[in-house]
Structure formats: structure tokens, C-alpha cells
Amino acid sequence: MIKVVFFGTPDIGLKSLDYLYNSEKIEVAAVVTQPDKPAGRGHKLQMSPIKKYAIEHNIPVFQPKSIRKEPNIQEALKKIVPDFFVTFAFGQILSQEVLDIPKYETINLHASLLPKYRGANPIQRAIINGDKETGICTMITELGLDCGDICKKLVIPIPDTMNCEELWNEISDKSPKMIEETLVSLKEGTLIPQKQCEDGVCMANKLTKEECLIDWSKSNNEIHNLVRGICRNPGAYFIHNGKIIKVIETSPVDGKGVQGEITAYSKEGVDIACSDGLVRLIKVKPEGKGEMLARDWYNGVKK
């Protein structure tokens, strides 16, 4: 059995944790996740999906505020004597002291085809930039940002209609087996990690609020890619009559009009002009309300 400690926080890592937990080749000895955070209107502390799974399956849980600065947790992890650490969207940077704890390596699952999109938002950036494909990599974690040697890669196509939630789910589905194969192959010595090529390095920086505001002077494809790239969280938006209108679903269509102005509406949606055509709003979330069809929103505001 290969003894691992799993580091993760959001639900994108749940299927991988479950797969490793149920593997006949892997022992998940502990889980490390972010501290509970306030959420919802009541701001009640909420545990991460990874912590919830660990508790339900009697897996020991550690929740450092910053694992680099908590030697007591580092010492507890050393006593486990793990073969590997596995990180998947954990949300903290590891120090060399932490990376040196496992017998073999710390393996990270990164949601892009490295060296492209190193950093925090590779899933969103790939769609926003209109890429036709992305992928996942298992890699050896080093101190630099996503710069370690590559173990395995898998290409994932991005259809023009796929949004970030759908790509998130696709990556979640395809990651578990790759992680297990990486761990087994590394321990058996049948996999030789390859250095990353430095050509094509680009960063997937965190999104700013300014980037989420729709710029109607851009092309309809650029706006469509922004909407699907940040669908719901944080969500692309525009201001109408002083209210924030989040855009959930769009389609680029042909047509002309004054940039930023509504040119037509029908049962298919609400058309707004941009630099080279129209963006059809299909589903929106007006400020203070739930998601709805764009035509229903416009029927309410045009009265």
C-alpha cells in the first residue's frame, strides 16, 4: 500500500479523494484542508467539502491557517511517515520543510497543460481566452509556482458552449485515475518525470472585479467567452438602470447596433450590440433576484 496525505479544499478534489480512499493500492492516512470559513447569510462556519468527506470516513483532518508556519502540524504529518503528499486545489503554498516530509515526493494535480496557465485560475483563463483545449497534469511540487517536473498529461477539449462549471466537472472526473497511476508508477520507478519546457509559459492570475464587468466594445465571441469562463462564480455582469445584472448564459449572433444597447428581444433571448455583432443573453441573474431567462428579465424592466 502507498501511504498518502491528501491536501485539498473545494469539491473539485472530492472524486480524487474518494477514488484514492477506495483504491486497493492507496492508503489515505490523513487529509489537510483549509480552516472552516463563514458562509451564507448567517455567516455560520462551514467546513470544506474535503473535510466533510474525511469526517464521514473517519480520516484524520488537519486545518492549518498556514502550514508553513505551523510546526506542530508538520511534526504530526512526519509521524504518519507518508510515502507521498497529494495536493489538488489546496489553496496554500507549501514550504520546503513541508515538501521534505514524504518519503518520495509531493504530487500536485494542476488543471492545465503546463507550462501554460501556471497559477490560480487555469480553468477560467483557458475559456476566457477562447482556447479549444486544455488538460490536466500531475507534477512534482517545487517551491516555484507550478514549475515542477511533469509526470503525466491528459488533453481535454473545450467546445465553444462549455462553461467553467462544466470544465470543472470534466477535470474532476478525469483526475482520480491519473493521480493513482502517477503514485504507483513513481513508487515502482517506471515513470520518469520530465522537465517543463520554458517555451509558452503563461500565468493564470486571479480574476479581478474589473475583468468581470462586460466591455461591450469587445467582440461577441470575447464577451461570450468571458461569460462562460466565469459562469456564476464570480460571474460576468453589466449595469442596467443602476442594477447589477449577472450574465449566466449567452450566444454570439450576427447583427448590428449601438454598442451596449439592446437591439431586440424574443423568446430566444435579449440581444445587445457589441463591436462586431450581437451578444444574445439567454439566462441572467438580476441584482437581488434568482436566475431567470433573459426574456423574462427584460419583460419586467421594459414596462
N, C-alpha and C positions, 0 to 999 in steps of 0.2 A: 504493500500500500504506500502511496505517495501522500505524505502529510502536508497539508496546505493551511494557510491562514488566508481567508478571503477578505479583501478590502473593497467596500462598495457602499453606495448610499441610495441612489434613485432606483426605480423599478426596472431600468434597462438591464441591470445586472441580475435580476431575480432568476431568470431561466438558467443562467450560467451557474449561479449558486445552487439551485435545485439539481441541476444535472450533475455537478461535482459531488453533491451530498449523496446522491443515489448511485454514483459510479462505484463499480466493484474494484476500481483501480485507485480511487482517491479517498482520503480521509480528510474531511473539513474539521480541523481541530478547534478553530475559533473564527470569529468574524470581527472586523474592525470597521466602524461606521461613524458618521458624523453625530454630534450630540443632538438630542431632541430639540426641535425648534417650534416656536409658536406659529400656529396656522389657523385660518378661518376667522370668522367674525369675533369669536370669543377669545382668540389668541391663546388657545389651550396648547400645551406642549404636545407635539406629535412626533412619534418615532418614525424613523426611515423605514421604507419597505424592507430593506435588508435586515434591519434589527428585528422587525416583526417576524420575519421568516425564521431568524435564528432562535428567537424565544420560543416560537411554536415547535421547533425541532430540537430544543434543549442544547443549542450550540452556545458556548461561552461568547459573550459580547464585550468588546472594549469600545469606548466612545471618547477618544481624546479630543480636546479643543484644538490642540496642535501636537501631533505625535512627535514632532521633532523636539519639543520642549518638555516632554513628559517621560523622564527616565524610568518611573515606576511601571508604566505600561510597556516600555521597551524591555525591561527586565522580565516582566510576566510573559512576554512573547518569546523571549530567549528560552525560558523554562519549558515551553511547548516543544522545542527543538524541531521546528518545521523544516521540511525539505525546500518548500517554495512559499513565497508570498504571491498571491494573485490579486492584482488591482484592476478594477473596472469601474470607472466614474466615481472614484472615492471622494475626490474634492479637496485633498490636501497634498502638499509637496512633501516627499519623504527625504530625510537626511541620509547621509552616508552611513551613519550609525544604525539606522533602521534597515537600510539596504543590505548591510552586512550580517543581519541576524539569520536569515535562512541558509541552510546548508549549500544549496545550489544558487538560485537566482530569485529576483523579484520579476515576475512576468506581468506585463500590462497589456490589456486589450484596448486598442485605440481604434476609434471609428472613422478612419480614413485610410487611403493608400499612401502611407508615409513614403517620402518626406513631405508630401502635400498635406496642408492643413494640420500642422502641429498646433496644439493649443486647446482652448476651452470649448469652442463651438464648431467642430468639424462637420457635424451633420447639417446644421443650419447654413453654414458658409457654402457647402457644396451645392445646395439647392438654390440659394440666393444668386450664386454666380452662374447658374444655368448649366452646371456640369451634367453630362449624360451618364456618368458612372462615378461611383465611389467604392468604398470597400471597408474591410476590417483587417487589422494586423495584430498579431501577437509579437511582442518585442521585449527585449531585456531592458529593464528600467535603469537609467543612469541619472546623474544629478542634473544634466541639462534637460531642457523641455522637449520631450518626445523625440530624443535624438539617439536612442539606443539601437543596438543591432536588431534586425528583423528576423523573427523565427518563421512565421507563416503569414501569407496574404490570401485574401479572397475578394474578388471583384463583385460588386453589387450594382446592377443597372439602376438608373434613375429615370423613369418615364416622366414625360412633361406634366403629367397630372399628379404625380406623387408629392405629398406634403411631408413635413418633417416628422409628424407623428407616425406616418406610415413607414418612413425610412427607419425611424427609431425602432419600431416593432420588427422590421426586417433584420436589423442588426442584432436585436435581442434574440431573435430566433436562430440566427446563423452563428452566433458566437460560442455557445457552450461546447460543441464538439471540437471546435478549433482549439479552445483552451485546453481541453483534456488531451488532445493529440500532441499539443506543444509540450505539456508537462511530461507525458510518458516518453516522448522522443528525446527530450533533453536528458532525462534521467538515464535512459538506455544508451545515450551517446550516439544516436542515429540521426540527430538533427544538428547541423552546424549553422548557427545564426550568421546572417550576412550584414555587413556594414551598410548603413543607409547611404545612398547616393546623395551628394550635396546639390546636385542639379535639380531644380524645380522645387526647392524648399519654399514654402509659404506658410504664413501663420493664419490661424483661425481665431482671431481675437474675440473677446467678449463683445456682445452687441450693446450698442448704446441706445438710449431712448430716441435720440435724434435720428438714428438709422431706421427706426420703426415707423416714423412719420412718412407717409406716402408722398413722393415728389411727382406731381402729375406732368412735369416736363420730361420725364423719362419715358422710355418706350413701353408699350403694353406688355411685352414679354418680361422686361426688367421688373415691372410692378407685379406681374403675376408670379414671378419667381420669388420676390420678396414676401408676398402673401403666403405662399405655400412653404417658404423656407422658415418662417417664424409663426406658423399657424397656432393660434390660441395663446401660446406662451413664448415670448411676451405678446405677439400679435402685431400685425401691421395696422395702422389706423390713419384716419383723416378727421378733420373737424368740419362739422356741418351744423349751422345755426348755434355755434358755441358749444356743441356737444361732441364728445369723442365717439367716433364710430369705428369699432374694430372690424376688420375685414377677415372673414374666415375662409371664404372660397371665391375664386374669380375664374374668368376665362378671357384670354385676349381675343378680340374680334375686330373686323375691319370697320372703318368708318371715319368720319371727320367731325370736328367740333372745336370749341374753345377749351383749351387745356384746363382741367379741373372742374368743368361744368357738366352737369347731367344732360345728355343729349336725347335720351329715350329710355322708356321702361316698358316692360312686357312681362308675361308670365315666366319668361326665361331669366329675367333679372333687370338690373339697372345699369345703363351704360354711361360711363364717364370718359370724356376725351382726355387723351394724353398726347405725347409728341408725335406718334406715328400711327395712331388708330384709336381704338376704344378699349377700355377695361370693363368687362361685364361683371358687376357684383352679383354673386349668386346667394351668398349667405353672409350675414353681418351680425354684430352684437352691439347694439346701441348702448351708450352710457346709461347705467342703472337698470338695464333690462337683460333678458336672456337672449340666446342666439335665435335668429329668425331668418326667414327668406328675405332677401333684399327687397323684393317687390312689396312685401308686407310692410317693411320699414318705411319705404317711400310712400306707400299709400297713406300711411299715418302722418308723415311730415308735410306732405304737399297740400293737405287740406287747409 
